[in-house]
């Protein structure tokens, strides 16, 4: 019951945001890492992950992902598919997602 209510609340919230700000429907974004033993990532300076992650985001908003390499490791490359690059720093990338967007952080 709690899970159903939580999902309904999230759906209603996304719908309200979409309607109030005249946004397109949210798209799925999947973020992964070539090897989680080498590091994880942070989504929008808020949620930290050490496993693959999929979430819904609006195409009109920039999504920021910060790589969090483990000691002695670094980002070798970023693999962005179905997204438009908006900003890039050594450990952070910002992009506008499109449907089927995937980002892979490749550590070395």
C-alpha positions as CSV (number, residue, x, y, z in Angstrom):
1,X,0.0,0.0,0.0
2,X,2.8,2.5,0.9
3,X,4.7,1.8,-2.3
4,X,1.6,2.3,-4.4
5,X,0.8,5.6,-2.6
6,X,4.5,6.7,-3.1
7,X,4.4,6.0,-6.8
8,X,1.0,7.7,-7.2
9,X,2.4,10.8,-5.3
10,X,5.5,10.9,-7.5
11,X,3.4,10.6,-10.7
12,X,1.1,13.4,-9.6
13,X,4.0,15.6,-8.6
14,X,5.7,15.1,-12.0
15,X,2.4,15.8,-13.7
16,X,1.9,19.1,-11.8
17,X,5.5,20.3,-12.6
18,X,5.0,19.3,-16.3
19,X,1.8,21.2,-16.6
20,X,2.7,24.3,-14.5
21,X,6.0,24.8,-16.4
22,X,4.7,23.6,-19.8
23,X,7.4,20.9,-20.1
24,X,7.5,17.9,-22.3
25,X,6.9,14.5,-20.8
26,X,9.9,13.2,-18.8
27,X,12.3,10.8,-20.4
28,X,14.2,7.9,-18.9
29,X,17.9,8.4,-18.2
30,X,20.2,5.5,-17.3
31,X,23.6,6.2,-15.7
32,X,26.2,3.5,-15.2
33,X,29.9,3.1,-14.6
34,X,32.4,0.7,-16.3
35,X,33.5,-0.6,-12.9
36,X,32.0,0.4,-9.6
37,X,35.1,-0.8,-7.8
38,X,36.7,2.3,-9.4
39,X,34.1,4.8,-8.4
40,X,30.5,5.9,-8.3
41,X,28.6,9.2,-9.2
42,X,26.3,11.9,-7.8
43,X,23.1,13.1,-9.6
44,X,22.4,16.8,-9.4
45,X,24.7,17.4,-6.4
46,X,22.3,15.4,-4.3
47,X,22.0,11.6,-4.6
48,X,25.1,9.4,-4.6
49,X,25.1,6.0,-6.3
50,X,27.4,3.0,-6.4
51,X,25.1,1.0,-8.7
52,X,23.4,1.6,-12.0
53,X,20.6,4.2,-11.8
54,X,17.6,5.0,-14.0
55,X,15.3,8.0,-13.4
56,X,12.9,10.3,-15.2
57,X,14.0,13.8,-16.1
58,X,12.6,16.6,-18.2
59,X,14.3,17.2,-21.6
60,X,14.2,21.0,-21.0
61,X,16.3,20.8,-17.8
62,X,20.1,20.2,-17.6
63,X,21.0,17.0,-15.6
64,X,24.3,17.2,-13.8
65,X,26.3,14.1,-13.1
66,X,29.5,14.3,-11.0
67,X,31.9,11.4,-11.1
68,X,33.2,10.3,-7.7
69,X,36.3,8.2,-8.4
70,X,37.9,6.2,-5.6
71,X,41.4,7.2,-4.3
72,X,44.0,6.9,-7.0
73,X,41.4,6.5,-9.8
74,X,40.2,9.1,-12.4
75,X,37.6,9.6,-15.2
76,X,39.0,8.4,-18.5
77,X,36.0,9.3,-20.6
78,X,32.2,10.0,-20.6
79,X,29.9,8.0,-22.9
80,X,26.8,10.1,-23.5
81,X,24.1,8.7,-25.9
82,X,20.8,10.5,-26.8
83,X,21.7,13.6,-24.9
84,X,22.9,17.1,-25.7
85,X,26.1,18.2,-23.9
86,X,25.5,21.5,-22.0
87,X,28.6,21.7,-19.7
88,X,31.7,19.7,-18.9
89,X,34.4,19.9,-16.2
90,X,36.9,17.2,-15.3
91,X,34.6,15.3,-13.0
92,X,31.1,16.8,-13.9
93,X,29.0,16.7,-17.0
94,X,25.8,18.5,-17.7
95,X,23.4,17.5,-20.5
96,X,19.9,17.8,-21.8
97,X,18.4,14.2,-22.0
98,X,16.4,12.8,-24.8
99,X,14.3,9.6,-24.8
100,X,16.6,6.6,-24.2
101,X,19.4,8.7,-22.8
102,X,22.3,6.8,-21.3
103,X,25.5,8.0,-19.7
104,X,28.5,5.7,-18.9
105,X,31.4,7.0,-16.8
106,X,34.6,5.2,-17.7
107,X,37.1,5.1,-14.9
108,X,40.8,4.1,-15.0
